[in-house]
Each structure stands twice: as C-alpha cells, then as structure tokens.
Amino acid sequence: MGIGNNGLGSPIIQVRNLSSHYGGRTILHEISFDIPSGKVTVIMGVSGCGKSTLLRHLIGLKPTAPGCLFVEGEDAGLFRTAQWNAYRKRLGVLFQGGALFSSLSVRDNLAVPLRVHTRLAESTIRIITDIKLHQVGLTEFGDFMPSQLSGGMRKRAGLARAMVMDPEILFVDEPSSGLDPITAAGLDELLVELKHAMGMTLVVVTHELESAFRIADQIVVMDAGRILAAGTPEAVRSCEDIRVRQFLERRADERAVDQGRYEKRLAAIGSKKRVPPF
Ligand SMILES: Nc1ncnc2c1ncn2[C@@H]1O[C@H](COP(=O)(O)OP(=O)(O)OP(=O)(O)O)[C@@H](O)[C@H]1O
C-alpha cells in the first residue's frame, strides 16, 4: 500500500525506517509513514503491535536514531535538549487514563500547564480555562473534582487540559477506552470538531475500528511492529493485503455478534442443548 503523502497534504512529521528495541527485542521494524498537517492520523493494530512504543518516539519519550524522525523536515534524531523542549511545547498529549490530579478541581487541573509553563496572570488563566472547558462541553463543571465526573467527562477534562496550551499537534492514546459506545462516539465528534476549529494535527492511537473510520483522514494499520497499510480510510478499506483484511474483518465479525444470541449459545453449551448459530 502506498506510503508517503497519500494526497493528504504536507507532512508535519515524517517517520523513516524507524526501528525500536527494548533490550535485545525489536519492537518496531523499519517503519515509515507521514503525519499530514491539520489532519487526523489514526494508528491502529492489535494489542502489543507497538502503537504505544511508536507514540513514545513521536513525542520524544524514547530516543530516536538520526534519520528516522523528521519534524517539519528537521531531523529529530539530532535535536539537542533545547530543540526537544521547543518541540514538546508544540504538543499536547492525552494519555489513556486521562491522568487528572485527583486532589485538584477540574479547572485547577486545566490551569496546571499554564501555571508551570507561562507567567500569565491568574485572571488570564481563568479566561483560558473557561474557554477550554466550554470547548469540551464542561462549562458548568470547572469546580467539580475529577471523582465527581463520569468517565466520558473525565476524558473531556483530560482533553481540555491537553489543549490548554493550544498545541499544534495533539496525541491521544485510546480515547474510547472504558467508555460506552455513545459516549465514545461523542468524544470522537469532539475530536473532529476541535481539529476543524483549531486546525490542529491529531494523532490518535486506538483499537476501535469504528472510531478509527469515524474520525480518520489517514489510517495507519500496524501488526507486529510493522506497518501493513497507511492511507485514507477508503484506501485502507479497499486494501487487498490479506493481513489487513483479516484485521478489518475479524473486528467486524466481533461487532456483528448479537449479545442475546451469544448468551443463548453460552447457556446451550453449558446445558448440552442444541447450540444455536450466531
Ligand atoms: N518498557 C518496556 N520494556 C520492555 N518491553 C516493552 C516495554 N513496553 C512495551 N514493551 C513490549 O513492546 C511490545 C509493544 O508494546 P506496545 O505497548 O508498544 O504495544 P501496543 O500496540 O501499544 O499495545 P496496547 O494496545 O496493548 O497498548 C509488547 O510486546 C510489549 O510487551
């Protein structure tokens, strides 16, 4: 499958022949793809295929060899500390758990990056946090503690905090994890709205096929540390590579199983009655 520009516009990040190791074990095998500017790139693949490891390279948490990662054409493998710091200031990251500070109100959670990285007056911080809370639909919840929020609201609050410094590139790890399908779909919509409203580049790591096709401009399918396919959702959907087909269809099969039928089957297997088909 075509790797490179894919007609999605100019890349803000380019990954070239990136390999990654933990001890003697190779986790990523010479992977290459582009992250187009102002678009949503979704990185997907089964558990353990190396998505989080790739994310760690992209955000500079794991060192990258020269010639393997380029930010606007600059070789990140040659970045000095000051350049990494400058790059990280352009990023927002929403980790899987949302990672809100439980002892701080939602508003104070949002204020943390502003208090740490800027010298803004408290009155300005208040205005910025109010805008971000509004953007994620939590206007009324600034004074709540994280424990008083639902899972979906906590994700939204985490998202607001990840965006509070107006990042150019937002990395989101498993946005749907732990959410019911309706809440997950709402969060997907919010991500797409934010991309349009703020012109951000989004990189989303997910297992969720449905979510990936809902939000992606580009999908990168990984398997065992390699890229099986990278392209528009349409290109990935029509990809004939057998492993891509297996990945897409196995997930589709899982979704197609009706819960009631599944439970009846389980009961029948247990009672030795005739087992109904799915
Ligand atoms: N710190 C580490 N030390 C050693 N091995 C690691 C470490 N982190 C991850 N691995 C291994 O690297 C491989 C890829 O892990 P990674 O977390 O990148 O996969 P993933 O696709 O993000 O999985 P998941 O979807 O379950 O989060 C796995 O076999 C994992 O056991």
The ligand as a MOL file (V3000), in Angstrom:
LIG
                    3D

  0  0  0     0  0            999 V3000
M  V30 BEGIN CTAB
M  V30 COUNTS 31 33 0 0 0
M  V30 BEGIN ATOM
M  V30 1 N 9.0980 -0.7370 28.8420 0
M  V30 2 C 9.0930 -1.8790 28.1540 0
M  V30 3 N 10.0650 -2.8000 28.3510 0
M  V30 4 C 10.0960 -3.9590 27.6440 0
M  V30 5 N 9.1580 -4.2910 26.7250 0
M  V30 6 C 8.1690 -3.4260 26.4920 0
M  V30 7 C 8.0760 -2.1820 27.1960 0
M  V30 8 N 6.9740 -1.5110 26.7540 0
M  V30 9 C 6.4040 -2.3100 25.8200 0
M  V30 10 N 7.1280 -3.4440 25.6670 0
M  V30 11 C 6.8180 -4.5310 24.7390 0
M  V30 12 O 6.7670 -3.9940 23.4360 0
M  V30 13 C 5.7280 -4.5800 22.6820 0
M  V30 14 C 4.8580 -3.4980 22.0950 0
M  V30 15 O 4.2100 -2.8320 23.1840 0
M  V30 16 P 3.3290 -1.5310 22.9710 0
M  V30 17 O 2.8640 -1.1030 24.3260 0
M  V30 18 O 4.0710 -0.5550 22.1530 0
M  V30 19 O 2.1220 -2.1390 22.1330 0
M  V30 20 P 0.6610 -1.5310 21.9020 0
M  V30 21 O 0.3160 -1.8490 20.4960 0
M  V30 22 O 0.6330 -0.0990 22.3120 0
M  V30 23 O -0.2240 -2.3950 22.8830 0
M  V30 24 P -1.5810 -1.9660 23.6690 0
M  V30 25 O -2.6000 -1.6930 22.6070 0
M  V30 26 O -1.8860 -3.1730 24.4800 0
M  V30 27 O -1.2470 -0.7490 24.4910 0
M  V30 28 C 4.9840 -5.5270 23.6180 0
M  V30 29 O 5.4230 -6.8470 23.3710 0
M  V30 30 C 5.4240 -5.0890 24.9820 0
M  V30 31 O 5.4780 -6.1840 25.8630 0
M  V30 END ATOM
M  V30 BEGIN BOND
M  V30 1 1 1 2
M  V30 2 1 2 3
M  V30 3 2 2 7
M  V30 4 2 3 4
M  V30 5 1 4 5
M  V30 6 2 5 6
M  V30 7 1 6 7
M  V30 8 1 6 10
M  V30 9 1 7 8
M  V30 10 2 8 9
M  V30 11 1 9 10
M  V30 12 1 10 11
M  V30 13 1 11 12
M  V30 14 1 11 30
M  V30 15 1 12 13
M  V30 16 1 13 14
M  V30 17 1 13 28
M  V30 18 1 14 15
M  V30 19 1 15 16
M  V30 20 2 16 17
M  V30 21 1 16 18
M  V30 22 1 16 19
M  V30 23 1 19 20
M  V30 24 2 20 21
M  V30 25 1 20 22
M  V30 26 1 20 23
M  V30 27 1 23 24
M  V30 28 2 24 25
M  V30 29 1 24 26
M  V30 30 1 24 27
M  V30 31 1 28 29
M  V30 32 1 28 30
M  V30 33 1 30 31
M  V30 END BOND
M  V30 END CTAB
M  END
